[in-house]
Structures are given as C-alpha cells and as structure tokens.
Amino acid sequence: MISKIIANIVRRNILKSAPEGSKHIDKVGKLIHDIVFYVLVIFSFFIGFEVVGFNV
C-alpha cells in the first residue's frame, strides 16, 4: 500500500515537471512508477522476512 502511494507521488512529480510538448513523458512516468513500485515491494518482502525471523 505504501509502495503504491510513493510510486504514484514519484510519477505525478515527473509528469508535473515535464515540458508541455513532451509526448513520451506519460510512458516514462509509468515506467518509473513501475520500477519504484516493484523495488519497494521487494524491499518490503525482505523486511517482512526479517520480522518473521527468516534470514534473507
């Protein structure tokens, strides 16, 4: 849940800071959104495993 919120904030900031005539910025924003989201999800899995007691 937090990963999705952070990824949306990053995407929104990329879209806001883009110049007006940029036609590929939406695809770049979606790509960065996906990268940030999946990195944070993997990180949260590692934290969850550490809390449970698995050493990853």
GIHUWO-V786614 format. One record per pair of residues at least 6 apart in sequence whose C-alpha atoms are under 8 Angstrom apart, sorted by the first residue. I is the first residue (numbers start at 1). J is the second residue. Records with the same first field share a line. If there is no record, write none. Layout:
I->J / J
This chain:
3->36 / 37 / 40 / 41
4->37
6->37
7->32 / 33 / 34 / 36 / 37
8->33
10->32 / 33
11->29 / 30 / 32 / 33
12->29
14->25 / 29
15->25 / 26 / 29
18->25
46->56
49->55 / 56
50->56
